[in-house]
Amino acid sequence: MGIFFDQDWFDARLRAAGLSRGSMAQAAGMTFDEVEMVFADRRELDASEIRAIARILAVEPQEVALRSGLAEPDERPAGSLSEAPSAFRTPGSAPGAGPGMSREVIAGLHERLDRLERMLEVVLQKLSPP
């Protein structure tokens, strides 16, 4: 998962275009909550979302991939996203293939991780000395 999502860059580009995060969500076919998860580095963008966001921000898809933490500067694809690094594909998928998991499955995984994190916090609080 990308760990270097450049919130400032995305917010500045959205402002310059007179758009909001809600506009970004609509253009990419995402919910507002999904966009907020991306901004919080809790969800990655898929290739179609990257292309849609690049269109509304008037930048190359590779720039969006780089700023979202999915590509390293030296891994920037020369052509289309079908030539993109493996971060854009699920294991075993062909270049250009769609994601292997639905948004519902990913959302369910996020919910489970949130519950586990809360449970660990409770356990750690009970174990730490007063």
MINU-828015 format. One line per 5 residues: number of its first residue (from 1); their letters; for each residue x, z, y of N, C-alpha, C, O. Coordinates in Angstrom, 3 decimals, decimal comma. Layout:
% MINU-828015
NUM	A	X Z Y X Z Y X Z Y X Z Y | ... .
This chain:
% MINU-828015
1	MGIFF	0,845 0,000 -1,179 0,000 0,000 0,000 0,881 0,000 1,230 1,925 0,652 1,259 | 0,463 -0,724 2,233 1,223 -0,764 3,474 1,276 0,601 4,127 0,273 1,312 4,182 | 2,458 0,967 4,626 2,577 2,274 5,259 3,011 2,160 6,710 3,326 3,165 7,348 | 3,029 0,962 7,225 3,496 0,776 8,582 2,491 -0,013 9,398 2,872 -0,936 10,118 | 1,224 0,330 9,302 0,201 -0,377 10,058 0,414 -0,104 11,544 0,423 1,048 11,979 .
6	DQDWF	0,585 -1,170 12,314 0,907 -1,064 13,743 -0,380 -0,997 14,564 -0,831 -2,004 15,112 | -0,967 0,201 14,644 -2,232 0,397 15,363 -2,131 -0,050 16,815 -3,038 -0,697 17,340 | -1,030 0,297 17,453 -0,876 -0,049 18,872 -0,917 -1,557 19,086 -1,559 -2,038 20,019 | -0,234 -2,300 18,224 -0,216 -3,759 18,354 -1,622 -4,332 18,171 -2,071 -5,161 18,963 | -2,313 -3,879 17,114 -3,664 -4,391 16,860 -4,612 -4,023 18,001 -5,375 -4,867 18,469 .
11	DARLR	-4,568 -2,769 18,449 -5,442 -2,365 19,549 -5,141 -3,160 20,817 -6,064 -3,556 21,529 | -3,862 -3,397 21,109 -3,492 -4,170 22,300 -3,974 -5,612 22,184 -4,483 -6,175 23,153 | -3,819 -6,213 21,006 -4,275 -7,602 20,806 -5,804 -7,688 20,918 -6,338 -8,635 21,496 | -6,490 -6,706 20,368 -7,951 -6,684 20,467 -8,381 -6,555 21,927 -9,271 -7,276 22,380 | -7,750 -5,637 22,662 -8,075 -5,471 24,089 -7,814 -6,762 24,865 -8,634 -7,174 25,685 .
16	AAGLS	-6,670 -7,399 24,604 -6,318 -8,630 25,315 -7,335 -9,733 25,049 -7,568 -10,587 25,905 | -7,933 -9,717 23,877 -8,934 -10,726 23,523 -10,340 -10,293 23,922 -11,301 -11,034 23,716 | -10,465 -9,087 24,498 -11,777 -8,575 24,881 -12,621 -8,183 23,685 -13,848 -8,266 23,725 | -11,950 -7,751 22,606 -12,635 -7,406 21,365 -12,426 -5,931 21,036 -11,635 -5,240 21,678 | -13,145 -5,471 20,032 -13,040 -4,087 19,576 -12,748 -4,081 18,079 -12,708 -5,130 17,436 .
21	RGSMA	-12,550 -2,907 17,546 -12,363 -2,786 16,098 -13,625 -3,232 15,365 -13,554 -3,777 14,263 | -14,773 -2,997 15,981 -16,031 -3,478 15,399 -16,061 -4,993 15,305 -16,549 -5,550 14,321 | -15,540 -5,660 16,326 -15,456 -7,126 16,305 -14,540 -7,582 15,178 -14,815 -8,563 14,487 | -13,448 -6,849 15,010 -12,502 -7,174 13,943 -13,181 -7,025 12,586 -13,008 -7,864 11,702 | -13,951 -5,958 12,429 -14,672 -5,735 11,173 -15,636 -6,883 10,896 -15,682 -7,413 9,786 .
26	QAAGM	-16,396 -7,256 11,903 -17,378 -8,321 11,736 -16,698 -9,635 11,380 -17,150 -10,339 10,477 | -15,629 -9,971 12,070 -14,936 -11,237 11,815 -14,345 -11,284 10,413 -14,315 -12,342 9,785 | -13,877 -10,146 9,921 -13,234 -10,098 8,610 -14,206 -9,821 7,476 -13,807 -9,793 6,312 | -15,491 -9,613 7,803 -16,471 -9,314 6,762 -16,302 -7,917 6,195 -16,569 -7,677 5,018 | -15,856 -6,998 7,040 -15,614 -5,624 6,622 -16,596 -4,708 7,330 -17,223 -5,094 8,316 .
31	TFDEV	-16,722 -3,504 6,824 -17,495 -2,491 7,543 -16,564 -1,834 8,563 -15,342 -1,947 8,469 | -17,160 -1,149 9,531 -16,347 -0,435 10,511 -15,503 0,629 9,817 -14,344 0,841 10,177 | -16,083 1,297 8,823 -15,342 2,322 8,078 -14,135 1,728 7,356 -13,079 2,356 7,291 | -14,287 0,526 6,816 -13,154 -0,124 6,149 -12,036 -0,421 7,149 -10,857 -0,248 6,840 | -12,412 -0,868 8,347 -11,400 -1,133 9,377 -10,702 0,167 9,756 -9,482 0,190 9,919 .
36	EMVFA	-11,462 1,244 9,897 -10,851 2,527 10,227 -9,904 2,980 9,118 -8,869 3,585 9,397 | -10,250 2,691 7,862 -9,358 3,026 6,754 -8,060 2,222 6,848 -6,983 2,739 6,553 | -8,168 0,954 7,261 -6,974 0,123 7,436 -6,098 0,714 8,531 -4,884 0,834 8,362 | -6,712 1,084 9,658 -5,959 1,652 10,776 -5,318 2,985 10,399 -4,299 3,366 10,975 | -5,903 3,694 9,439 -5,364 4,981 8,993 -4,432 4,826 7,790 -4,032 5,821 7,185 .
41	DRREL	-4,084 3,581 7,437 -3,223 3,300 6,281 -3,796 3,833 4,978 -3,058 4,294 4,107 | -5,112 3,767 4,851 -5,760 4,210 3,618 -6,333 3,030 2,851 -6,937 3,206 1,793 | -6,142 1,823 3,384 -6,656 0,611 2,747 -5,826 -0,560 3,231 -5,436 -0,607 4,398 | -5,551 -1,511 2,340 -4,833 -2,724 2,714 -5,809 -3,840 3,028 -6,950 -3,841 2,565 | -5,350 -4,774 3,808 -6,129 -5,986 4,065 -5,876 -6,970 2,938 -4,769 -7,042 2,405 .
46	DASEI	-6,914 -7,734 2,572 -6,679 -8,796 1,606 -6,426 -10,101 2,368 -6,559 -10,150 3,591 | -6,062 -11,145 1,640 -5,644 -12,403 2,262 -6,730 -13,013 3,148 -6,426 -13,519 4,228 | -7,993 -12,973 2,707 -9,060 -13,567 3,522 -9,283 -12,763 4,800 -9,576 -13,332 5,852 | -9,146 -11,445 4,709 -9,281 -10,597 5,899 -8,140 -10,861 6,878 -8,348 -10,907 8,091 | -6,947 -11,032 6,345 -5,785 -11,330 7,192 -6,001 -12,638 7,946 -5,738 -12,719 9,146 .
51	RAIAR	-6,478 -13,654 7,245 -6,720 -14,957 7,903 -7,782 -14,836 8,983 -7,630 -15,406 10,064 | -8,863 -14,097 8,706 -9,946 -13,940 9,683 -9,464 -13,179 10,910 -9,786 -13,549 12,039 | -8,702 -12,128 10,697 -8,183 -11,340 11,816 -7,194 -12,172 12,629 -7,192 -12,111 13,859 | -6,365 -12,940 11,951 -5,414 -13,805 12,658 -6,152 -14,796 13,551 -5,722 -15,073 14,670 | -7,267 -15,328 13,050 -8,054 -16,289 13,847 -8,570 -15,650 15,132 -8,439 -16,237 16,206 .
56	ILAVE	-9,155 -14,455 15,037 -9,729 -13,857 16,249 -8,665 -13,345 17,209 -8,910 -13,235 18,410 | -7,466 -13,027 16,674 -6,383 -12,560 17,537 -5,489 -13,702 18,019 -4,572 -13,492 18,813 | -5,766 -14,909 17,532 -5,002 -16,110 17,905 -3,510 -15,945 17,591 -2,648 -16,240 18,419 | -3,232 -15,467 16,375 -1,855 -15,334 15,897 -1,785 -15,915 14,490 -2,809 -16,212 13,874 | -0,583 -16,068 14,002 -0,381 -16,555 12,640 -0,742 -15,451 11,634 -0,526 -14,272 11,914 .
61	PQEVA	-1,286 -15,819 10,476 -1,599 -14,814 9,450 -0,372 -13,987 9,051 -0,496 -12,804 8,732 | 0,789 -14,598 9,068 2,006 -13,874 8,705 2,284 -12,739 9,691 2,804 -11,693 9,302 | 1,941 -12,939 10,963 2,128 -11,876 11,956 1,197 -10,698 11,654 1,597 -9,538 11,755 | -0,044 -11,010 11,284 -0,986 -9,947 10,920 -0,479 -9,216 9,674 -0,546 -7,989 9,604 | 0,023 -9,962 8,697 0,557 -9,338 7,485 1,739 -8,432 7,819 1,844 -7,320 7,302 .
66	LRSGL	2,613 -8,908 8,672 3,775 -8,119 9,062 3,345 -6,849 9,786 3,828 -5,761 9,469 | 2,438 -6,977 10,758 1,999 -5,824 11,554 1,131 -4,858 10,770 0,990 -3,696 11,151 | 0,541 -5,340 9,663 -0,280 -4,436 8,860 0,536 -3,756 7,765 0,003 -2,966 6,985 | 1,826 -4,065 7,712 2,703 -3,410 6,756 2,730 -4,037 5,387 3,279 -3,455 4,451 | 2,144 -5,221 5,246 2,112 -5,868 3,937 3,324 -6,737 3,672 3,589 -7,089 2,522 .
71	AEPDE	4,061 -7,089 4,703 5,221 -7,961 4,522 6,383 -7,418 5,331 6,202 -6,887 6,426 | 7,553 -7,555 4,789 8,767 -7,204 5,520 9,162 -8,425 6,347 8,827 -9,549 5,970 | 9,859 -8,236 7,457 10,245 -9,380 8,278 10,977 -10,468 7,500 10,786 -11,651 7,780 | 11,812 -10,093 6,528 12,534 -11,103 5,767 11,702 -11,701 4,639 12,153 -12,634 3,974 | 10,491 -11,180 4,408 9,601 -11,708 3,375 8,510 -12,576 3,961 7,615 -12,998 3,229 .
76	RPAGS	8,548 -12,859 5,239 7,476 -13,616 5,875 7,369 -14,990 5,235 8,346 -15,737 5,194 | 6,197 -15,323 4,741 6,015 -16,615 4,099 6,144 -17,751 5,119 5,757 -17,614 6,279 | 6,688 -18,853 4,659 6,884 -19,998 5,543 5,607 -20,786 5,733 5,406 -21,389 6,788 | 4,740 -20,795 4,737 3,541 -21,614 4,820 2,281 -20,789 4,810 2,131 -19,849 5,590 | 1,378 -21,144 3,922 0,084 -20,471 3,856 0,212 -19,145 3,130 1,260 -18,820 2,574 .
81	LSEAP	-0,864 -18,393 3,147 -0,860 -17,114 2,457 -0,792 -17,275 0,951 -0,524 -16,305 0,242 | -1,030 -18,486 0,442 -0,905 -18,679 -1,002 0,546 -18,553 -1,437 0,823 -18,362 -2,621 | 1,483 -18,658 -0,482 2,894 -18,477 -0,782 3,354 -17,073 -0,427 4,552 -16,793 -0,431 | 2,417 -16,194 -0,121 2,747 -14,866 0,381 3,379 -14,008 -0,695 3,257 -14,299 -1,885 | 4,061 -12,941 -0,273 4,644 -12,031 -1,246 3,570 -11,391 -2,110 2,380 -11,483 -1,811 .
86	SAFRT	3,998 -10,747 -3,175 3,054 -10,194 -4,147 2,120 -9,154 -3,562 1,118 -8,823 -4,197 | 2,401 -8,623 -2,379 1,517 -7,627 -1,766 0,134 -8,185 -1,511 -0,827 -7,427 -1,379 | 0,019 -9,520 -1,439 -1,271 -10,145 -1,192 -2,039 -10,404 -2,479 -3,201 -10,806 -2,425 | -1,422 -10,185 -3,628 -2,055 -10,534 -4,890 -2,100 -9,313 -5,795 -1,301 -8,385 -5,667 | -3,048 -9,342 -6,702 -3,096 -8,288 -7,712 -2,155 -8,682 -8,839 -1,900 -9,871 -9,031 .
91	PGSAP	-1,630 -7,715 -9,593 -0,711 -8,045 -10,679 -1,354 -9,009 -11,664 -2,500 -8,829 -12,074 | -0,600 -10,032 -12,035 -1,085 -11,008 -12,991 -1,946 -12,103 -12,398 -2,358 -13,009 -13,122 | -2,231 -12,051 -11,112 -3,051 -13,096 -10,521 -2,180 -14,234 -10,045 -1,007 -14,048 -9,722 | -2,754 -15,386 -10,007 -2,033 -16,556 -9,524 -1,980 -16,530 -8,012 -2,831 -15,911 -7,374 | -0,976 -17,205 -7,416 -0,948 -17,273 -5,963 -2,249 -17,835 -5,429 -2,764 -18,824 -5,951 .
96	GAGPG	-2,782 -17,211 -4,392 -4,029 -17,668 -3,790 -5,268 -17,124 -4,462 -6,381 -17,352 -3,988 | -5,092 -16,397 -5,572 -6,257 -15,843 -6,263 -6,829 -14,692 -5,456 -6,114 -14,047 -4,689 | -8,109 -14,438 -5,627 -8,773 -13,362 -4,896 -8,374 -11,998 -5,420 -7,658 -11,897 -6,416 | -8,832 -10,949 -4,759 -8,484 -9,601 -5,194 -9,081 -9,288 -6,553 -10,125 -9,824 -6,924 | -8,409 -8,415 -7,292 -8,856 -8,084 -8,630 -9,881 -6,975 -8,677 -10,511 -6,768 -9,715 .
101	MSREV	-10,069 -6,246 -7,571 -11,025 -5,143 -7,540 -12,008 -5,359 -6,410 -11,663 -5,877 -5,348 | -13,230 -4,954 -6,659 -14,235 -5,072 -5,611 -14,060 -3,947 -4,601 -13,386 -2,953 -4,872 | -14,663 -4,109 -3,456 -14,598 -3,070 -2,424 -15,246 -1,783 -2,901 -14,823 -0,691 -2,522 | -16,277 -1,911 -3,734 -16,956 -0,729 -4,243 -16,019 0,079 -5,131 -16,002 1,308 -5,067 | -15,237 -0,616 -5,963 -14,292 0,068 -6,842 -13,233 0,769 -6,008 -12,892 1,922 -6,273 .
106	IAGLH	-12,716 0,080 -5,006 -11,691 0,665 -4,142 -12,255 1,862 -3,386 -11,594 2,895 -3,273 | -13,471 1,727 -2,871 -14,106 2,843 -2,161 -14,276 4,038 -3,097 -14,073 5,182 -2,690 | -14,645 3,775 -4,337 -14,788 4,849 -5,312 -13,463 5,548 -5,583 -13,412 6,770 -5,723 | -12,395 4,766 -5,654 -11,069 5,349 -5,850 -10,668 6,220 -4,659 -10,099 7,298 -4,830 | -10,972 5,742 -3,456 -10,668 6,533 -2,261 -11,440 7,852 -2,268 -10,895 8,894 -1,907 .
111	ERLDR	-12,704 7,806 -2,678 -13,503 9,031 -2,740 -12,898 10,021 -3,733 -12,815 11,217 -3,453 | -12,478 9,519 -4,888 -11,871 10,388 -5,890 -10,570 10,998 -5,372 -10,316 12,187 -5,569 | -9,747 10,181 -4,710 -8,503 10,707 -4,151 -8,772 11,771 -3,096 -8,069 12,779 -3,031 | -9,790 11,546 -2,270 -10,152 12,543 -1,257 -10,548 13,859 -1,919 -10,130 14,929 -1,477 | -11,353 13,782 -2,975 -11,761 15,001 -3,683 -10,553 15,714 -4,288 -10,453 16,939 -4,221 .
116	LERML	-9,636 14,946 -4,876 -8,435 15,544 -5,451 -7,577 16,215 -4,382 -7,049 17,306 -4,600 | -7,439 15,569 -3,233 -6,662 16,157 -2,142 -7,294 17,465 -1,673 -6,591 18,448 -1,438 | -8,615 17,478 -1,538 -9,299 18,708 -1,122 -9,113 19,809 -2,160 -8,883 20,966 -1,810 | -9,212 19,446 -3,439 -9,041 20,416 -4,499 -7,618 20,977 -4,492 -7,429 22,182 -4,658 | -6,630 20,123 -4,303 -5,243 20,590 -4,237 -5,012 21,519 -3,049 -4,282 22,504 -3,161 .
121	EVVLQ	-5,625 21,212 -1,925 -5,508 22,084 -0,757 -6,064 23,469 -1,053 -5,464 24,471 -0,662 | -7,189 23,539 -1,731 -7,798 24,824 -2,080 -6,873 25,593 -3,021 -6,652 26,791 -2,841 | -6,338 24,905 -4,018 -5,444 25,561 -4,981 -4,198 26,061 -4,272 -3,770 27,193 -4,497 | -3,608 25,231 -3,414 -2,397 25,640 -2,703 -2,662 26,808 -1,758 -1,801 27,672 -1,595 | -3,827 26,848 -1,140 -4,167 27,970 -0,279 -4,262 29,265 -1,068 -3,849 30,324 -0,596 .
126	KLSPP	-4,814 29,171 -2,285 -4,953 30,362 -3,118 -3,589 30,832 -3,647 -3,389 32,025 -3,876 | -2,663 29,900 -3,838 -1,346 30,244 -4,360 -0,389 30,741 -3,289 0,552 31,474 -3,591 | -0,620 30,352 -2,046 0,304 30,768 -0,990 0,051 32,210 -0,609 -1,093 32,666 -0,576 | 1,129 32,928 -0,320 0,972 34,345 0,040 0,277 34,482 1,402 0,436 33,631 2,276 | -0,483 35,547 1,568 -1,254 35,745 2,819 -0,407 35,973 4,027 -0,933 36,150 5,126 .
